[in-house]
Amino acid sequence: MLGGLALIAVAVSLVGTGIVRFNFMPNLEPDDLTADVQFPVGTPFEVTRAAADHIEQAAHATNAEVDGSPFRAVSVTVGGRARDSTGPMATGGMDIASNFAMVQVQLKVGRTQSAQELERVWRANVGAVAGAERLSFSSSFFSDEVSIEYELAHPDDDVLLEAVEEMKRGYRGIPGMVEVDDTANEGKRQYDIELTAAGEAAGLTPADVARQLRGAFWGIEVQRIQRGRQEIKVMVKNPEDQRKSTRDLYNVRIRLADGTEAPLSAVAELVESRDVSSIDRVDGLRVVKVRGRVDTNVITTTQADGIVREELMPALREGYPGIVVIQSGFGREQAQDMAALGDLAIVALLVIFVLLASKLRSYSEPLIILAGVPLGASGAVIGHFILGYDLSFISMFGMVALSGVVVNDSLVMIDRYNKIRIATGSPPAEAIVEAVRHRFRAIFLTTATTALGLTPMLFETDTQAQFLIPMAVSLATGILFASVMILFVVPALTMIVAGREGKRREEAIRPAATTEMSTP
């Protein structure tokens, strides 16, 4: 009994202290590395091309610097980038624009360095890219899984942007957090129209001036001509030689309400600025996402998210009253999946309890049988520690499968115990010893065949097999620990329950016997 409690305590301490870390998805080695660079909207193609060339040269320098030249090929895409992350959950597609570029490196098979190690060297060789809004590297099969993303909202846009910058500073203070950015990206260059005193006196509005400027440079549609199956628009605009430069813009004459014209500079000032490229709103409030990527060799996403929740969010809410912070992205999906798995696990255990109780006609024996479930989960955690794997969502699936095997082993032992007691009338101690002796071979063979059958998968190097290795670790190692503990814990719990039931029967019989003796 104490051994079972010790097993559970060790497993809890391994997870609680972070010795056995939890990553939602297993860390799989990809076949390539990717670097994406994004410039402000409207950046010329040549600028993006120069940045892509710099990243490509850094890739070749990394290949020459690292032993064994682990890079097999380098490809460059300018004017586009992958729309989603790589991996089996990616939907594919490309975002096409002159401000996007992507450099992809194919890795050699049999290299001695991990993809994350190569990414760190490549990132260091690239350094900072001047003018880039975002520079991201991907060395994970599930690139979205290693990101921390939160949505910030506030009625005041200025306060919102200040809170975003504060959140980004907090992100950068977390060890292992890289590629911190937000979705408040600058848009194209634009001119804001501010009326002068003369323009206001003339009855103009910024919209009036903007409409006339658009007509002079873009044109005004005056007619549509049908030619066959095509419709041709007739546009009236300034001559081409009067709309080639910024100087031509300032030379435009603005028509006033009385029909006269005045120079643009007399009625309005043009202030060059950049607004954001896109605005997201939720329930009428503008939302900006702050995101960062986690180096899982330094810190797990769970640990980084814990720092954000416990340290950054309280400080942000205190410093910016009215700020709304909501988890988004893969982290929100992860929380929903874990909550759903927890709810379904509770339902499954309740169903198992009801089925066992109806079969055994007892409320205590199903609890004894289910006591093997935490023993199996604890054994799976210790197995991850011994083999050097992180816990993951896939590991949880293995624990679910393990629970069925553990329940079956405990059930056959309790069933044999009940049959022996009914057939021979043996005391509980003798009956449970006999049940263990009878069912030992069946439990041992189930454990051995399951563990040995999964052993080849533990040493598989194929990517698809690596995805299933955490499940195999949970099932193979968990059943080893659980089966050994079941042979001791289940009999111990059975004796405890039998002893308590015996005492209750004695207490119920004693008053009746006393009453009979006192009757004349």
N, C-alpha and C positions, 0 to 999 in steps of 0.2 A: 504493500500500500504506500509506504513512504517512498519507494522507488518510483512509483507512478507520479506522485506529487513532485518529486525531485525532477523527473523528466519534463513535466509541464513547466516548472519554475525555470529550468535551464533554457527552454525554448522561449519563454516570455522575456527573459533577461537578454537573450541574444538579439531579439527583435527590438526590444525597448532601448537597448544601448547602441543600436545601430551597427553592431558587429555583423549581423545578417541584415543587409539592406533590402528595401522594397522598391523596385522599379515596376511600373505598371506593365510594361512589355519587356520581354527579354532583350538583352543587348546583343544583337546579331551583327556579324561582320558583313558589311556590304561588299559588292564587287567594284564599287567606284566611289569617288569623292566628287563633290560638287561645290562650286563657289558661285553665288549669285550676287550681282552688284546692281543697285538701283540708284539712278540720279533723279533730280527733280524733273517733273514733266516739262517737255520742251527742250531738253538738253540735246545739242546737236549729235548726230551719229558719230562724228569724228572724236568727240570727247569720250563717248562711251567705248569706242573702239580702242582708244589709247589706254583706258583703264583695263579693258579685257586683255590687251597685249601685256600690260604690267603683271596681271595675275597669272597669265600663261608663262611669262618668263620666271616668275617666282615658283611655279610648278616645276619647271625644268631645273631650276636651282635646287629645289628640294630633292628631286630625283637624283641629282649628282651628289648631294650632301649626305643622303642616307645610304647606309650600307646595302648593297645588293640591288640598287636601282629598282625600287618596288613599283614604279609607274610603267605601265605597258603602253599607254597612248594618252594623248591630251587633245581634246577637241574644244573649239571655241564657237559660241553662238552670240552674235551681236545683233541687237534689235529684237530680242525675245528671251524668254525664260520659261522654265517649267511652271505650269500653273499650280500644281500641287506637289506634295512631297513624294519621294520615291517610296517603293515598297508595295505590298499587296493591296493596301487601302487607297492608293493613289488613283485618281480618276483620269489623269493624263491631260494633254492639251498644253497650249502655249499662250502666254501673254505677249502680244506683239506691240512694241513701241521702241522708239529710238533711244529711250533712257534705260533700257534693260540690256543686260549681258549675262552670259552664263559660261563658265569654264568647267568642263567635266574631265576627270582623270580616271582612266581604267587601271585597276590594280592587278598586279601579277598574282597568280596562284602560287602558294607556297612561300610567300614572303614571311619574314620573321617579325615584322612590326605590325601592330594593330592599326586599324583604320583611324582610330582616334589619335594615336601617337603621330601618324603621318599628317593628320589634319592640323595638329598643334604646330608642327614644324612649318607647314605650308602657310598657316595663318601668320606666324611670326615673320616669314620671308615677305609676305605681301605687305604687312604693316597697314597704315592708314591710307585710304584712297581719297585724295582731295576732292571735295565737292559731292561725294556720294552720300545719299540719304541712308542707304542701308548696304551693308556688306555681310553676307551670311555664308557659312560653310556647313556642309552636311556630311557627316560620316556615320550616320545611324540608319539602319534599315527602316526604322519608324521615326522620321525626323520630327514630326509633330509631337511625338510622345515626350520628347525632352524639352518642351517649351512650357514656360509659365506665362499665362496670359490673363489679364484682368481688364474689365471695362470700367471706365470712370465717367461719371455724368454729373453735371451741375448746371443750374439755371443760368449762371454767369459764365460766358465763354472765356473771359480773361482769367477768372478764378480756376476754371477747369484746366486751362493750359498750364497755369502755375502748379496745380496739383499733379499734372502729368509729369512735369519736369522733376518735381519732388519725388514722385514714385520711381522715376528712372534713376535718380541718384541713389535711392534705397536699393534698387535692383543691383546697381553696380557695386554696392557695398557687400553683397552676398558672395562668399567665396565660390568660385566655379561658375558664376553667372556671366555669360558672354552674349554678344550680339543683342544688346538692349536697344530697343527702338519703340516707336509708337506709330499710330496710323494717321497722325496729323501731318501728313506729308505736304510739302509745298506744291502748289499747282503751277500753271503757266504764268509767265509775266503778264501783267495787266495794267491798265491805266484807270485810276479812279478820278472821276470828274468832280472838281470842286469849283462851284460858281464864284466869280468875283462879285464885288458890289455892283458893278455895272451890269453883269449878267442877271443878278437878282432884280435890279431895277427894271430891266427889260422884260421881266416876266418869264424868263427861261427857267427850266428845271433841268437837273442832270440827265433825266430821261430824254428830254428834247435834244440836248446836245449829243448824247450817245446815239440817238436815232439818225441824226443828220450825218454824224461821222461814219456810221455803218453804211448809210446810203452812198456816201462819197467813195468809200473804199471797197465795200462788198457789193454794193449795188442795190437798186430798188427794182423789183419786178413790176413791169408795166404791161406785159402782154404774154399770152401763151399761144403758140402756133402749133397746130396739129399737122405733122408731116408723116403720112403713112400710119404706122402703129406707134410712132414716137411723138412725144410732146416736148416742144422746145420752149424754154423760158427766155423771154427778152428782158435783159437787165440793163438799166441805165446807171452809169457810174462815172467817176472822173477818168480822164484819159490815163493810159498806163504810165506815161512819164511823170504824172502828178501823184502817183501812189506807190513810189518805189522806196522811200526812205522816211525816217522819223521827221525830217524837216518838212516833208510834204504834209505830214499830219498837222503840224503847227501852222501851216499856211492855209488850211481850209477856212473858208468864210462861212459863218453861221447866219442863217436867215432868222430875222427877228419877227415878232408878231405883226409889226406894221409893214412888213415886206422888204425892209432894208436889210443889208448885210453888214456884219462886223467880223473882224478877225477873231479867230478862236482865242488867241491870247488875251483879247480885250474882255471877253465874257466868261472865260473859264480857265482853270489851271489843271494840267494833267499831272497826276502824281503816280509814278510807277510803283507797283507793289506786287506781291505774290499772295494769293489766298491758298487755302488748302485744296488739294486735288479732288477730295471727296469728303462728304459730311454724312456720317451715320447718325440716325436718330432712333431712340427707343422711348415710346410713350411721350413723344414731343420734345425730349431732351437730347441735346447733342451728346454723342458717346464717342470717346477716344479710347482705343485699346493700347495698353502698355504690355509689351511682351519681351521675354528674354529666354535665351537658350541655355540649358544646363549642361555642363561638362560632367557626365556621370562618373568619371574617374575621381572627381573631387567631392561631389555631393549628389545625392539623388534628388529627383523631382519632388518626392514627398517631403524630404528635409527642407529643400528650398521653399516649397509652398508653405511649410509650417512657419518659416521665418517671416514670410510675407504676411501671413494671417496674424501671427502673434506680435510682431514688432512694427511692421510698416503700416498696416491698415489702421490700428488704433491711433498711431501718431498722425496719419493722414486725416482721419476723421476729426481729431482734436484741432489740428491746424487749419482745416478748411471746413467749417461748419456747413452742412447741407450737401457735402460730397457723397455720392453714391458709388460704392465699389462692389462690383459683381464679378465673380470668376467666370471666365469664358474659355473658348477653345477646347483643347484636348483635356485640360484639367477638369472642366465641368462635365465632359463626357465620362471621364474616369470616375468622378464622384458618383455620377448616376449609375454607372455600371457596378461599382462596389456596393452601393446601397441596394440595387436590385439583387445582386448575388447574396447579400446578407438576408434580405427578406425571403428569397426563395429557399435559402438554407434552413431558415426557421420553419418554413412551411413543410419542407421535406422531413425534418426531424419530428415535427408533430405528426405527420402522416405515418412515419415509421413507428412512433410510439403507440399510436392508435392501433395499427396492425398487430404489433407485438402484444399489446395488452389484450386484444380480443383473442389472440391465439393462446397466450399463456395463462389468461384469466388471472392476471396479477398486475398491480401498478408498480411494484418495486422491481420486479425482474426486468422489465423493459428499460428502466433507468440503469440497472447494472450493465445491460448490454450496450446501451448508448454511451456508457462511461469510456468505452474503447475509442470513441471518435476523437476526443481531445488528445488521447494518447497517440493516435495515429498522426494527427496534425502536428503535435510536438515532435514526433520522430521525423516528420518531413522537414521541419525547420532545421533540426540538427543535421539532417542529411544534406541540406543546402549548405550549411556551414562547413561540413567535412569535405564536400566536393568543390567548394569555392564558388557557388552560384548565388546570385541574388534572387530573392523571392519576387514573383511576378504574378500577374493575373492568370497566366497559364498555369503557374504552380497551384493556384487555388482550384482549378479544374481537376488537377491531379489529386488534391486533398478530398474533393467531392467523390471521385471514383474510389479513393482509398477508404472512405467512410463505409461504402457498401461492403467492401471485403472485410473490414474490421467487424462490422455488425454481424456479418455472416459467421465469422469465426466465433464470436461470443455467443451467438444464438445456438450453434450446434452444441456448444459446451453446456449451456443452461438447459437445453432440451434433453441432453443425455442425463444431466443431474436429476431432472424431474422424473424421467422414466425410471432411473435406478431407485429413487425414493419410493415411487409407487409400486414397483415390482418387488422390492426386497424389504421395504420399510426401514432401510438403514438410517442411522443418524446423519444429520447434515454434513458433518466433517468427513465421515467415511464416504458418503455419496459424492461429494465434490472431488475428493481425491480420486475416486474411481472414474468419475467423468473426465477429469484431466488426463488420466492414463488412457482412457478409451479414445479420446479425441485428439490426443497429442499428434499422432501420425497424420491425421487429416489436416490439422492446422499447419504442421511443419511442411507438408507437401504443397499446400496452397501458397504458403509464404515463399518456399524455395522456387517453385515453378514461376511465380509472378516476378520475383526479383531477378532470377536468371534470365527470364524471357525478355525483360526490359534492359538488361545490361548492354547488349550491343548498341542500343540507341544512345546510351550515355557517351559512347566513344565515336559517334557518327559526326562527320564534319560537313556534310551537305547542309545547305542553308535551310531547306524545308525541314530537315530532321532537327536542326538546332532550334527551330521554333517550338518543337515538341519536347525537347530535352528537359525543361523545368517540370513538365507534367510527369515525365518518366522518373525524375529524381524524387518527386513527392511520393509517387506510388511505390517505387522500388525500395527506397530507404524508409519511408513511413511504415510500410508493412513489416519490415524487419524489426524495427523498434516496437511497434504495436503488438506484434504476435508474441514476442518475448514477454512484454508486460502483461498481456492478456492472461497468460498462463499463471500469473501470480495475483494480479489485481482483481480479476473477476472472481476467483475463489475467495479472496479476502473479503470483497464486498458481499458475496453470497453468505459467508459465515456471519458477517455483521448483521445482515438483514435477518438471517435465521435466528440469531441470538435474540434480537429485539422481538421477533414474533414469538419466540419461546417464552420470554418474560411476560409478554402480554397475555399469553394463554394461561400461565401460572397465576397471574394476578386475577384473571377472570374466574379460574377454578377455585382459588383459595376462599373467597367469600361464600361460594356455594357450599363448599365442604364444611365450613364453619357453621353455616345455617343448619345443615343436616345434623351435625353433632349436637347442637343445642336444642333440637326438637325433642320433647319428651315422648 
